[in-house]
Amino acid sequence: MSTAELILAIVLFAVSALLVFVAVRQLQCKGYCFNNAYIYASKTEREQTDYTPYYKQSGIVLLMLSALFLLNGLRIVLRIGFLFYVSLVLIAAVILYSIVSLIIIEKNK
């Protein structure tokens, strides 16, 4: 393994760990909500609306992205080629979950 590959793997693992930390905070409904519904809401809307489903959605998406970074880091370290295809499936799952969960949240409003 070259030095560049080692550095890239370390960066990918660090980003994965950071995403897990932020995802856990989101699932606890703590901190800034990384969701467009919260970001674009006015201050009065933020005070009046329950953003719990958006926190949960953001937390789950961040956990899935953390798994994606972890898989890519493992792919570099272990040199397992099929993990690339697993990563593609995970990307599709993240996109699909984001769309479906947004539809469900909007229906429940």
N, CA and C atoms as an extended XYZ file, in Angstrom:
327
Properties=species:S:1:pos:R:3:atomname:S:1:resname:S:1:resid:I:1 pbc="F F F"
N         0.854       -1.172        0.000 N   MET     1
C         0.000        0.000        0.000 CA  MET     1
C         0.898        1.233        0.000 C   MET     1
N         0.595        2.148       -0.900 N   SER     2
C         1.401        3.360       -0.998 CA  SER     2
C         1.021        4.348        0.102 C   SER     2
N         1.850        5.352        0.247 N   THR     3
C         1.598        6.379        1.261 CA  THR     3
C         0.325        7.148        0.946 C   THR     3
N         0.088        7.429       -0.308 N   ALA     4
C        -1.119        8.162       -0.694 CA  ALA     4
C        -2.377        7.362       -0.358 C   ALA     4
N        -2.323        6.062       -0.612 N   GLU     5
C        -3.475        5.216       -0.280 CA  GLU     5
C        -3.701        5.166        1.224 C   GLU     5
N        -2.637        5.100        1.989 N   LEU     6
C        -2.752        5.074        3.446 CA  LEU     6
C        -3.352        6.374        3.968 C   LEU     6
N        -2.877        7.489        3.458 N   ILE     7
C        -3.415        8.794        3.882 CA  ILE     7
C        -4.879        8.901        3.509 C   ILE     7
N        -5.239        8.489        2.297 N   LEU     8
C        -6.635        8.541        1.862 CA  LEU     8
C        -7.515        7.665        2.743 C   LEU     8
N        -7.038        6.475        3.082 N   ALA     9
C        -7.812        5.578        3.943 CA  ALA     9
C        -8.004        6.195        5.324 C   ALA     9
N        -6.977        6.805        5.873 N   ILE    10
C        -7.087        7.450        7.181 CA  ILE    10
C        -8.095        8.585        7.139 C   ILE    10
N        -8.055        9.381        6.077 N   VAL    11
C        -9.014       10.484        5.929 CA  VAL    11
C       -10.438        9.939        5.824 C   VAL    11
N       -10.632        8.881        5.054 N   LEU    12
C       -11.963        8.291        4.917 CA  LEU    12
C       -12.474        7.748        6.245 C   LEU    12
N       -11.611        7.100        7.027 N   PHE    13
C       -12.019        6.591        8.337 CA  PHE    13
C       -12.335        7.740        9.297 C   PHE    13
N       -11.565        8.820        9.220 N   ALA    14
C       -11.813        9.979       10.087 CA  ALA    14
C       -13.145       10.639        9.744 C   ALA    14
N       -13.427       10.782        8.457 N   VAL    15
C       -14.712       11.361        8.042 CA  VAL    15
C       -15.859       10.460        8.481 C   VAL    15
N       -15.672        9.156        8.374 N   SER    16
C       -16.694        8.214        8.813 CA  SER    16
C       -16.967        8.362       10.306 C   SER    16
N       -15.921        8.483       11.107 N   ALA    17
C       -16.089        8.651       12.554 CA  ALA    17
C       -16.785        9.972       12.873 C   ALA    17
N       -16.419       11.030       12.164 N   LEU    18
C       -17.059       12.335       12.369 CA  LEU    18
C       -18.549       12.266       12.026 C   LEU    18
N       -18.870       11.588       10.943 N   LEU    19
C       -20.273       11.452       10.545 CA  LEU    19
C       -21.070       10.640       11.564 C   LEU    19
N       -20.457        9.629       12.156 N   VAL    20
C       -21.144        8.861       13.199 CA  VAL    20
C       -21.441        9.766       14.387 C   VAL    20
N       -20.474       10.578       14.791 N   PHE    21
C       -20.676       11.495       15.907 CA  PHE    21
C       -21.830       12.460       15.635 C   PHE    21
N       -21.820       13.070       14.459 N   VAL    22
C       -22.882       14.021       14.114 CA  VAL    22
C       -24.226       13.300       13.989 C   VAL    22
N       -24.229       12.100       13.441 N   ALA    23
C       -25.470       11.339       13.281 CA  ALA    23
C       -26.083       11.003       14.633 C   ALA    23
N       -25.266       10.619       15.588 N   VAL    24
C       -25.786       10.312       16.926 CA  VAL    24
C       -26.389       11.557       17.545 C   VAL    24
N       -25.747       12.702       17.372 N   ARG    25
C       -26.304       13.961       17.885 CA  ARG    25
C       -27.636       14.281       17.210 C   ARG    25
N       -27.741       14.020       15.913 N   GLN    26
C       -28.990       14.268       15.194 CA  GLN    26
C       -30.090       13.339       15.704 C   GLN    26
N       -29.759       12.083       15.924 N   LEU    27
C       -30.754       11.128       16.414 CA  LEU    27
C       -31.213       11.463       17.825 C   LEU    27
N       -30.375       12.175       18.577 N   GLN    28
C       -30.763       12.641       19.906 CA  GLN    28
C       -31.501       13.978       19.848 C   GLN    28
N       -31.683       14.504       18.635 N   CYS    29
C       -32.327       15.811       18.401 CA  CYS    29
C       -31.576       16.929       19.098 C   CYS    29
N       -30.270       16.871       19.049 N   LYS    30
C       -29.435       17.900       19.655 CA  LYS    30
C       -28.616       18.583       18.570 C   LYS    30
N       -28.334       19.852       18.785 N   GLY    31
C       -27.502       20.596       17.855 CA  GLY    31
C       -28.300       21.124       16.680 C   GLY    31
N       -27.562       21.536       15.674 N   TYR    32
C       -28.147       22.123       14.475 CA  TYR    32
C       -28.706       21.005       13.594 C   TYR    32
N       -29.924       21.176       13.133 N   CYS    33
C       -30.548       20.172       12.264 CA  CYS    33
C       -30.067       20.364       10.827 C   CYS    33
N       -29.423       19.357       10.294 N   PHE    34
C       -28.908       19.426        8.927 CA  PHE    34
C       -29.970       18.948        7.942 C   PHE    34
N       -31.020       19.737        7.823 N   ASN    35
C       -32.123       19.411        6.935 CA  ASN    35
C       -32.634       20.706        6.320 C   ASN    35
N       -32.980       20.662        5.044 N   ASN    36
C       -33.436       21.864        4.362 CA  ASN    36
C       -34.672       22.475        4.997 C   ASN    36
N       -35.548       21.646        5.538 N   ALA    37
C       -36.756       22.167        6.172 CA  ALA    37
C       -36.400       23.061        7.352 C   ALA    37
N       -35.347       22.712        8.057 N   TYR    38
C       -34.909       23.524        9.192 CA  TYR    38
C       -34.047       24.698        8.738 C   TYR    38
N       -33.177       24.451        7.791 N   ILE    39
C       -32.243       25.478        7.343 CA  ILE    39
C       -32.980       26.669        6.739 C   ILE    39
N       -33.996       26.402        5.933 N   TYR    40
C       -34.709       27.482        5.249 CA  TYR    40
C       -35.899       28.025        6.028 C   TYR    40
N       -36.153       27.516        7.217 N   ALA    41
C       -37.268       28.010        8.025 CA  ALA    41
C       -36.876       29.317        8.709 C   ALA    41
N       -37.864       30.175        8.883 N   SER    42
C       -37.609       31.422        9.601 CA  SER    42
C       -37.481       31.127       11.091 C   SER    42
N       -37.046       32.112       11.836 N   LYS    43
C       -36.857       31.907       13.274 CA  LYS    43
C       -38.169       31.563       13.971 C   LYS    43
N       -39.270       32.186       13.558 N   THR    44
C       -40.563       31.890       14.187 CA  THR    44
C       -41.030       30.482       13.820 C   THR    44
N       -40.782       30.061       12.577 N   GLU    45
C       -41.151       28.697       12.172 CA  GLU    45
C       -40.350       27.664       12.954 C   GLU    45
N       -39.086       27.951       13.203 N   ARG    46
C       -38.248       27.022       13.956 CA  ARG    46
C       -38.755       26.846       15.381 C   ARG    46
N       -39.287       27.913       15.957 N   GLU    47
C       -39.783       27.846       17.328 CA  GLU    47
C       -41.132       27.134       17.410 C   GLU    47
N       -41.935       27.212       16.355 N   GLN    48
C       -43.291       26.675       16.389 CA  GLN    48
C       -43.403       25.243       15.878 C   GLN    48
N       -42.474       24.805       15.066 N   THR    49
C       -42.581       23.503       14.407 CA  THR    49
C       -41.757       22.456       15.148 C   THR    49
N       -42.274       21.228       15.172 N   ASP    50
C       -41.545       20.092       15.733 CA  ASP    50
C       -40.672       19.494       14.624 C   ASP    50
N       -39.379       19.578       14.799 N   TYR    51
C       -38.445       19.106       13.782 CA  TYR    51
C       -37.877       17.727       14.082 C   TYR    51
N       -38.490       17.000       15.005 N   THR    52
C       -38.002       15.671       15.368 CA  THR    52
C       -37.887       14.727       14.167 C   THR    52
N       -38.900       14.642       13.279 N   PRO    53
C       -38.744       13.728       12.128 CA  PRO    53
C       -37.590       14.123       11.208 C   PRO    53
N       -37.327       15.417       11.102 N   TYR    54
C       -36.226       15.872       10.255 CA  TYR    54
C       -34.874       15.541       10.884 C   TYR    54
N       -34.780       15.666       12.221 N   TYR    55
C       -33.564       15.249       12.914 CA  TYR    55
C       -33.317       13.760       12.686 C   TYR    55
N       -34.364       12.961       12.828 N   LYS    56
C       -34.227       11.513       12.651 CA  LYS    56
C       -33.792       11.177       11.223 C   LYS    56
N       -34.415       11.835       10.253 N   GLN    57
C       -34.061       11.599        8.855 CA  GLN    57
C       -32.589       11.952        8.611 C   GLN    57
N       -32.167       13.092        9.104 N   SER    58
C       -30.782       13.515        8.912 CA  SER    58
C       -29.821       12.555        9.596 C   SER    58
N       -30.166       12.085       10.785 N   GLY    59
C       -29.306       11.150       11.495 CA  GLY    59
C       -29.131        9.845       10.743 C   GLY    59
N       -30.209        9.326       10.211 N   ILE    60
C       -30.130        8.058        9.474 CA  ILE    60
C       -29.332        8.228        8.181 C   ILE    60
N       -29.554        9.328        7.483 N   VAL    61
C       -28.792        9.581        6.254 CA  VAL    61
C       -27.307        9.719        6.577 C   VAL    61
N       -26.981       10.421        7.656 N   LEU    62
C       -25.580       10.575        8.025 CA  LEU    62
C       -24.950        9.237        8.427 C   LEU    62
N       -25.704        8.373        9.088 N   LEU    63
C       -25.185        7.041        9.405 CA  LEU    63
C       -24.916        6.230        8.139 C   LEU    63
N       -25.804        6.347        7.177 N   MET    64
C       -25.608        5.627        5.922 CA  MET    64
C       -24.388        6.177        5.171 C   MET    64
N       -24.210        7.490        5.203 N   LEU    65
C       -23.034        8.084        4.559 CA  LEU    65
C       -21.753        7.687        5.289 C   LEU    65
N       -21.836        7.558        6.601 N   SER    66
C       -20.685        7.088        7.373 CA  SER    66
C       -20.297        5.681        6.940 C   SER    66
N       -21.293        4.829        6.756 N   ALA    67
C       -21.022        3.464        6.283 CA  ALA    67
C       -20.379        3.497        4.896 C   ALA    67
N       -20.805        4.431        4.072 N   LEU    68
C       -20.231        4.563        2.731 CA  LEU    68
C       -18.750        4.931        2.802 C   LEU    68
N       -18.403        5.900        3.641 N   PHE    69
C       -17.005        6.277        3.791 CA  PHE    69
C       -16.189        5.130        4.387 C   PHE    69
N       -16.765        4.417        5.333 N   LEU    70
C       -16.090        3.268        5.931 CA  LEU    70
C       -15.826        2.184        4.883 C   LEU    70
N       -16.823        1.902        4.054 N   LEU    71
C       -16.648        0.903        2.990 CA  LEU    71
C       -15.552        1.309        2.020 C   LEU    71
N       -15.515        2.571        1.652 N   ASN    72
C       -14.480        3.026        0.717 CA  ASN    72
C       -13.091        2.961        1.346 C   ASN    72
N       -13.007        3.263        2.642 N   GLY    73
C       -11.728        3.120        3.325 CA  GLY    73
C       -11.280        1.667        3.375 C   GLY    73
N       -12.219        0.771        3.672 N   LEU    74
C       -11.898       -0.656        3.684 CA  LEU    74
C       -11.512       -1.162        2.303 C   LEU    74
N       -12.160       -0.632        1.286 N   ARG    75
C       -11.845       -1.041       -0.081 CA  ARG    75
C       -10.402       -0.689       -0.427 C   ARG    75
N        -9.948        0.469        0.046 N   ILE    76
C        -8.568        0.875       -0.228 CA  ILE    76
C        -7.588        0.018        0.557 C   ILE    76
N        -7.877       -0.194        1.843 N   VAL    77
C        -6.945       -0.939        2.704 CA  VAL    77
C        -6.893       -2.418        2.328 C   VAL    77
N        -8.062       -3.030        2.147 N   LEU    78
C        -8.113       -4.465        1.895 CA  LEU    78
C        -8.016       -4.839        0.420 C   LEU    78
N        -8.144       -3.849       -0.449 N   ARG    79
C        -8.093       -4.063       -1.905 CA  ARG    79
C        -9.126       -5.095       -2.360 C   ARG    79
N       -10.350       -4.907       -1.884 N   ILE    80
C       -11.455       -5.782       -2.275 CA  ILE    80
C       -12.307       -5.013       -3.285 C   ILE    80
N       -12.305       -5.457       -4.508 N   GLY    81
C       -12.949       -4.734       -5.589 CA  GLY    81
C       -14.465       -4.682       -5.522 C   GLY    81
N       -15.092       -5.761       -5.024 N   PHE    82
C       -16.551       -5.783       -5.048 CA  PHE    82
C       -17.175       -4.778       -4.074 C   PHE    82
N       -16.382       -4.238       -3.146 N   LEU    83
C       -16.922       -3.230       -2.232 CA  LEU    83
C       -17.340       -1.963       -2.977 C   LEU    83
N       -16.772       -1.770       -4.166 N   PHE    84
C       -17.205       -0.647       -5.006 CA  PHE    84
C       -18.683       -0.797       -5.356 C   PHE    84
N       -19.107       -1.992       -5.695 N   TYR    85
C       -20.502       -2.224       -6.060 CA  TYR    85
C       -21.413       -2.147       -4.834 C   TYR    85
N       -20.898       -2.570       -3.703 N   VAL    86
C       -21.662       -2.413       -2.452 CA  VAL    86
C       -21.861       -0.925       -2.163 C   VAL    86
N       -20.826       -0.132       -2.427 N   SER    87
C       -20.930        1.314       -2.234 CA  SER    87
C       -21.984        1.925       -3.152 C   SER    87
N       -22.041        1.455       -4.384 N   LEU    88
C       -23.053        1.962       -5.313 CA  LEU    88
C       -24.465        1.638       -4.831 C   LEU    88
N       -24.651        0.443       -4.302 N   VAL    89
C       -25.954        0.060       -3.766 CA  VAL    89
C       -26.299        0.938       -2.567 C   VAL    89
N       -25.318        1.210       -1.728 N   LEU    90
C       -25.545        2.063       -0.558 CA  LEU    90
C       -25.886        3.490       -0.968 C   LEU    90
N       -25.262        4.005       -1.994 N   ILE    91
C       -25.594        5.344       -2.499 CA  ILE    91
C       -27.042        5.371       -2.977 C   ILE    91
N       -27.444        4.348       -3.711 N   ALA    92
C       -28.835        4.273       -4.171 CA  ALA    92
C       -29.790        4.187       -2.990 C   ALA    92
N       -29.400        3.450       -1.947 N   ALA    93
C       -30.242        3.325       -0.760 CA  ALA    93
C       -30.383        4.664       -0.038 C   ALA    93
N       -29.317        5.428        0.032 N   VAL    94
C       -29.372        6.749        0.674 CA  VAL    94
C       -30.325        7.662       -0.080 C   VAL    94
N       -30.215        7.675       -1.387 N   ILE    95
C       -31.083        8.526       -2.202 CA  ILE    95
C       -32.530        8.089       -2.071 C   ILE    95
N       -32.777        6.808       -2.164 N   LEU    96
C       -34.134        6.288       -2.051 CA  LEU    96
C       -34.721        6.572       -0.672 C   LEU    96
N       -33.946        6.340        0.385 N   TYR    97
C       -34.443        6.612        1.736 CA  TYR    97
C       -34.772        8.090        1.914 C   TYR    97
N       -33.913        8.957        1.406 N   SER    98
C       -34.156       10.400        1.545 CA  SER    98
C       -35.474       10.806        0.906 C   SER    98
N       -35.737       10.302       -0.272 N   ILE    99
C       -36.959       10.659       -0.987 CA  ILE    99
C       -38.181       10.081       -0.293 C   ILE    99
N       -38.127        8.796        0.038 N   VAL   100
C       -39.286        8.141        0.656 CA  VAL   100
C       -39.580        8.725        2.031 C   VAL   100
N       -38.548        8.964        2.835 N   SER   101
C       -38.798        9.508        4.176 CA  SER   101
C       -39.336       10.928        4.108 C   SER   101
N       -38.903       11.709        3.136 N   LEU   102
C       -39.443       13.062        2.987 CA  LEU   102
C       -40.931       13.008        2.620 C   LEU   102
N       -41.294       12.087        1.745 N   ILE   103
C       -42.705       11.941        1.386 CA  ILE   103
C       -43.521       11.537        2.598 C   ILE   103
N       -43.011       10.624        3.400 N   ILE   104
C       -43.741       10.178        4.596 CA  ILE   104
C       -43.869       11.312        5.605 C   ILE   104
N       -42.788       12.077        5.795 N   ILE   105
C       -42.857       13.206        6.731 CA  ILE   105
C       -43.882       14.227        6.272 C   ILE   105
N       -43.902       14.532        4.998 N   GLU   106
C       -44.844       15.522        4.476 CA  GLU   106
C       -46.291       15.022        4.568 C   GLU   106
N       -46.510       13.716        4.389 N   LYS   107
C       -47.862       13.148        4.526 CA  LYS   107
C       -48.369       13.260        5.946 C   LYS   107
N       -47.480       13.069        6.910 N   ASN   108
C       -47.872       13.085        8.318 CA  ASN   108
C       -48.078       14.481        8.876 C   ASN   108
N       -47.747       15.502        8.129 N   LYS   109
C       -47.934       16.877        8.609 CA  LYS   109
C       -49.395       17.233        8.678 C   LYS   109
